[in-house]
Amino acid sequence: MADEYLDHLLECPYCGTIRLRIPKNAEPSTPIKCDDCGRYLSTWDEIQTDFERQGGANGVFRLDKGRIQKLD
């Protein structure tokens, strides 16, 4: 089960926030950047895989338009 906070590829290693800049028509190989500092994080496929691994696929978190919300 996921911890209270997300980390890994979802957290920017440069500024520490979890805000993703995701293009509307993102493909699996689309590069994803931090919305705060603009630095490269990973590909869209890798981000989604990491999100699911941390509980996103189990309904613990929701990823919508680059925003991550912990569900009760």
PAGUKE-897836 format. One line per 2 residues: number of its first residue (from 1); for each residue x, y, z of N, C-alpha, C. Coordinates in Angstrom, 3 decimals. Example, Ala and Ser with C-alpha at 12.3 -4.5 7.8 and 13.67 -1.06 7.14 Angstrom:
# residues 2
1) 13.190,-5.690,7.800,12.300,-4.500,7.800,13.200,-3.300,7.800 | 12.850,-2.250,7.080,13.670,-1.060,7.140,12.900,0.030,7.870
# end
This chain:
# residues 72
1) 0.838,-1.179,0.000,0.000,0.000,0.000,0.881,1.239,0.000 | 0.425,2.291,-0.612,1.203,3.517,-0.738,1.309,4.245,0.592
3) 2.399,4.982,0.762,2.567,5.830,1.934,1.666,7.046,1.795 | 1.674,7.879,2.816,0.830,9.067,2.791,1.263,10.047,1.704
5) 2.559,10.091,1.410,3.077,11.020,0.413,3.669,10.261,-0.759 | 3.509,10.793,-1.947,4.104,10.207,-3.142,5.556,10.643,-3.239
7) 6.341,9.844,-3.928,7.741,10.209,-4.130,8.213,9.607,-5.451 | 9.459,9.226,-5.517,10.057,8.602,-6.691,9.991,9.541,-7.893
9) 9.536,9.092,-9.056,9.522,9.911,-10.259,8.531,11.060,-10.178 | 7.562,10.964,-9.305,6.542,12.002,-9.225,7.036,13.253,-8.515
11) 7.988,13.103,-7.624,8.519,14.258,-6.904,9.734,14.798,-7.636 | 9.752,16.081,-7.880,10.872,16.703,-8.569,12.116,16.666,-7.679
13) 13.212,16.068,-8.165,14.431,16.010,-7.345,15.140,17.366,-7.250 | 14.717,18.330,-8.034,15.367,19.637,-8.053,14.700,20.644,-7.115
15) 13.351,20.649,-7.091,12.669,21.637,-6.244,11.768,20.993,-5.190 | 11.580,19.655,-5.244,10.859,18.937,-4.204,9.348,18.952,-4.304
17) 8.785,19.545,-5.345,7.329,19.574,-5.478,6.835,18.396,-6.316 | 5.545,18.163,-6.263,4.917,17.149,-7.112,3.869,17.872,-7.949
19) 4.349,18.521,-8.995,3.477,19.225,-9.950,4.014,18.907,-11.330 | 3.206,18.236,-12.109,3.640,17.766,-13.414,3.090,18.636,-14.531
21) 3.916,18.903,-15.527,3.490,19.612,-16.734,3.267,18.549,-17.808 | 1.997,18.192,-18.037,1.645,17.108,-18.955,0.887,17.684,-20.146
23) 1.427,17.526,-21.361,0.713,17.997,-22.552,-0.620,17.272,-22.720 | -1.597,17.926,-23.340,-2.929,17.333,-23.526,-2.887,16.001,-24.260
25) -2.097,15.899,-25.301,-2.036,14.680,-26.105,-0.757,13.893,-25.829 | -0.423,13.709,-24.560,0.816,13.016,-24.190,0.810,11.568,-24.683
27) 1.916,11.179,-25.280,2.174,9.806,-25.727,3.059,9.148,-24.672 | 3.198,7.808,-24.688,4.066,7.148,-23.708,5.489,7.712,-23.662
29) 6.022,8.143,-24.799,7.406,8.637,-24.830,7.520,10.149,-24.633 | 6.400,10.838,-24.380,6.418,12.287,-24.173,7.216,12.633,-22.918
31) 8.174,13.554,-23.027,8.908,13.978,-21.833,8.014,14.814,-20.925 | 8.053,14.524,-19.623,7.256,15.238,-18.631,8.191,16.077,-17.774
33) 7.788,17.321,-17.547,8.612,18.244,-16.771,7.877,18.693,-15.518 | 8.632,19.181,-14.563,8.075,19.765,-13.350,7.398,21.085,-13.722
35) 6.189,21.289,-13.245,5.469,22.522,-13.563,6.023,23.719,-12.790 | 6.694,23.483,-11.685,7.253,24.589,-10.904,8.587,25.078,-11.460
37) 9.541,24.170,-11.672,10.879,24.597,-12.095,11.189,24.288,-13.560 | 10.349,23.475,-14.223,10.539,23.187,-15.640,11.566,22.130,-15.960
39) 12.130,21.469,-14.964,13.154,20.443,-15.215,12.506,19.133,-15.633 | 13.224,18.376,-16.464,12.758,17.077,-16.956,12.654,16.080,-15.802
41) 11.522,15.337,-15.758,11.323,14.314,-14.736,11.461,12.903,-15.308 | 10.720,12.623,-16.375,10.705,11.275,-16.941,9.777,11.272,-18.147
43) 9.572,10.100,-18.741,8.590,9.994,-19.823,7.208,9.796,-19.217 | 6.177,10.056,-19.985,4.798,9.892,-19.525,4.537,8.455,-19.121
45) 5.049,7.496,-19.876,4.869,6.080,-19.543,5.501,5.746,-18.194 | 6.720,6.216,-17.959,7.402,5.946,-16.688,6.681,6.612,-15.515
47) 6.169,7.817,-15.723,5.424,8.524,-14.678,4.158,7.748,-14.311 | 3.403,7.317,-15.319,2.169,6.574,-15.059,2.455,5.245,-14.355
49) 3.507,4.551,-14.771,3.883,3.288,-14.144,4.236,3.502,-12.680 | 5.002,4.548,-12.393,5.400,4.843,-11.013,4.186,5.237,-10.180
51) 3.291,6.024,-10.755,2.065,6.429,-10.068,1.230,5.209,-9.681 | 1.055,4.281,-10.617,0.283,3.066,-10.355,0.963,2.208,-9.286
53) 2.296,2.143,-9.323,3.043,1.347,-8.352,2.856,1.882,-6.937 | 2.635,3.188,-6.813,2.472,3.812,-5.505,1.015,3.885,-5.045
55) 0.136,3.167,-5.721,-1.248,3.104,-5.265,-2.264,3.715,-6.188 | -1.842,4.372,-7.249,-2.777,5.011,-8.162,-3.757,4.039,-8.792
57) -3.314,2.835,-9.081,-4.186,1.829,-9.700,-5.180,1.259,-8.691 | -4.930,1.440,-7.392,-5.797,0.896,-6.350,-6.758,1.926,-5.772
59) -6.821,3.091,-6.400,-7.749,4.113,-5.936,-7.265,4.900,-4.725 | -5.971,4.838,-4.397,-5.423,5.577,-3.268,-5.184,7.041,-3.663
61) -4.719,7.240,-4.894,-4.456,8.565,-5.431,-5.149,8.702,-6.781 | -5.413,9.941,-7.176,-5.961,10.194,-8.499,-5.056,11.197,-9.200
63) -4.716,10.904,-10.457,-3.920,11.798,-11.281,-4.850,12.379,-12.335 | -5.043,13.693,-12.303,-5.952,14.339,-13.233,-5.346,15.651,-13.711
65) -5.034,15.739,-15.002,-4.482,16.943,-15.600,-3.219,17.410,-14.882 | -2.364,16.466,-14.502,-1.100,16.796,-13.858,-1.184,17.070,-12.372
67) -2.377,16.960,-11.798,-2.544,17.173,-10.358,-2.801,15.848,-9.685 | -2.174,15.611,-8.553,-2.298,14.356,-7.816,-3.052,14.624,-6.540
69) -4.076,13.826,-6.301,-4.890,14.010,-5.108,-4.977,12.683,-4.350 | -4.715,12.706,-3.047,-4.883,11.526,-2.203,-6.372,11.372,-1.891
71) -6.895,10.185,-2.125,-8.303,9.910,-1.862,-8.463,9.319,-0.475 | -9.572,9.610,0.177,-9.814,9.078,1.527,-10.241,7.632,1.463
# end
